[in-house]
Amino acid sequence: MTDLTAFVDGIVHEPTQTEGRGLDLTVTEVHEVTGPGR
């Protein structure tokens, strides 16, 4: 398995957001696509 922490170096707080085989990421907003783009 790829070491995912190499891709998020500097943007996650490793002691609390990396555990086991996954990452704990927090988002500000979730959007739903309702139609085609431009």
PyMOL commands that place a pseudoatom at each C-alpha (Angstrom):
pseudoatom trace, name=CA, resn=MET, resi=1, chain=A, elem=C, hetatm=0, pos=[0.000, 0.000, 0.000]
pseudoatom trace, name=CA, resn=THR, resi=2, chain=A, elem=C, hetatm=0, pos=[1.168, 3.527, -0.771]
pseudoatom trace, name=CA, resn=ASP, resi=3, chain=A, elem=C, hetatm=0, pos=[2.157, 5.684, 2.196]
pseudoatom trace, name=CA, resn=LEU, resi=4, chain=A, elem=C, hetatm=0, pos=[-0.595, 8.300, 1.938]
pseudoatom trace, name=CA, resn=THR, resi=5, chain=A, elem=C, hetatm=0, pos=[1.147, 10.645, 4.369]
pseudoatom trace, name=CA, resn=ALA, resi=6, chain=A, elem=C, hetatm=0, pos=[3.700, 11.413, 1.634]
pseudoatom trace, name=CA, resn=PHE, resi=7, chain=A, elem=C, hetatm=0, pos=[0.916, 13.084, -0.379]
pseudoatom trace, name=CA, resn=VAL, resi=8, chain=A, elem=C, hetatm=0, pos=[-0.457, 15.187, 2.491]
pseudoatom trace, name=CA, resn=ASP, resi=9, chain=A, elem=C, hetatm=0, pos=[2.827, 16.257, 4.075]
pseudoatom trace, name=CA, resn=GLY, resi=10, chain=A, elem=C, hetatm=0, pos=[2.357, 19.704, 5.574]
pseudoatom trace, name=CA, resn=ILE, resi=11, chain=A, elem=C, hetatm=0, pos=[-1.443, 19.866, 5.172]
pseudoatom trace, name=CA, resn=VAL, resi=12, chain=A, elem=C, hetatm=0, pos=[-2.591, 17.449, 7.886]
pseudoatom trace, name=CA, resn=HIS, resi=13, chain=A, elem=C, hetatm=0, pos=[-1.720, 17.175, 11.563]
pseudoatom trace, name=CA, resn=GLU, resi=14, chain=A, elem=C, hetatm=0, pos=[-0.230, 13.691, 11.482]
pseudoatom trace, name=CA, resn=PRO, resi=15, chain=A, elem=C, hetatm=0, pos=[-0.580, 12.808, 15.194]
pseudoatom trace, name=CA, resn=THR, resi=16, chain=A, elem=C, hetatm=0, pos=[-4.375, 13.246, 15.055]
pseudoatom trace, name=CA, resn=GLN, resi=17, chain=A, elem=C, hetatm=0, pos=[-5.352, 12.916, 11.377]
pseudoatom trace, name=CA, resn=THR, resi=18, chain=A, elem=C, hetatm=0, pos=[-3.455, 9.777, 10.396]
pseudoatom trace, name=CA, resn=GLU, resi=19, chain=A, elem=C, hetatm=0, pos=[-4.293, 6.487, 12.015]
pseudoatom trace, name=CA, resn=GLY, resi=20, chain=A, elem=C, hetatm=0, pos=[-3.783, 2.991, 10.761]
pseudoatom trace, name=CA, resn=ARG, resi=21, chain=A, elem=C, hetatm=0, pos=[-4.328, 2.744, 7.006]
pseudoatom trace, name=CA, resn=GLY, resi=22, chain=A, elem=C, hetatm=0, pos=[-6.394, 5.897, 6.497]
pseudoatom trace, name=CA, resn=LEU, resi=23, chain=A, elem=C, hetatm=0, pos=[-6.568, 9.654, 6.832]
pseudoatom trace, name=CA, resn=ASP, resi=24, chain=A, elem=C, hetatm=0, pos=[-9.069, 11.719, 8.792]
pseudoatom trace, name=CA, resn=LEU, resi=25, chain=A, elem=C, hetatm=0, pos=[-9.874, 14.732, 6.623]
pseudoatom trace, name=CA, resn=THR, resi=26, chain=A, elem=C, hetatm=0, pos=[-12.349, 17.486, 7.489]
pseudoatom trace, name=CA, resn=VAL, resi=27, chain=A, elem=C, hetatm=0, pos=[-14.200, 19.510, 4.871]
pseudoatom trace, name=CA, resn=THR, resi=28, chain=A, elem=C, hetatm=0, pos=[-15.817, 22.917, 5.194]
pseudoatom trace, name=CA, resn=GLU, resi=29, chain=A, elem=C, hetatm=0, pos=[-18.612, 22.367, 2.681]
pseudoatom trace, name=CA, resn=VAL, resi=30, chain=A, elem=C, hetatm=0, pos=[-20.120, 19.566, 0.598]
pseudoatom trace, name=CA, resn=HIS, resi=31, chain=A, elem=C, hetatm=0, pos=[-21.693, 20.444, -2.763]
pseudoatom trace, name=CA, resn=GLU, resi=32, chain=A, elem=C, hetatm=0, pos=[-24.018, 18.462, -5.011]
pseudoatom trace, name=CA, resn=VAL, resi=33, chain=A, elem=C, hetatm=0, pos=[-23.669, 18.697, -8.776]
pseudoatom trace, name=CA, resn=THR, resi=34, chain=A, elem=C, hetatm=0, pos=[-27.133, 19.317, -10.220]
pseudoatom trace, name=CA, resn=GLY, resi=35, chain=A, elem=C, hetatm=0, pos=[-26.307, 19.904, -13.882]
pseudoatom trace, name=CA, resn=PRO, resi=36, chain=A, elem=C, hetatm=0, pos=[-23.571, 20.043, -16.468]
pseudoatom trace, name=CA, resn=GLY, resi=37, chain=A, elem=C, hetatm=0, pos=[-20.779, 22.578, -16.191]
pseudoatom trace, name=CA, resn=ARG, resi=38, chain=A, elem=C, hetatm=0, pos=[-19.809, 25.237, -18.659]
for i in range(1, 38): cmd.bond("trace and resi %d" % i, "trace and resi %d" % (i + 1))
show_as sticks, trace
zoom trace
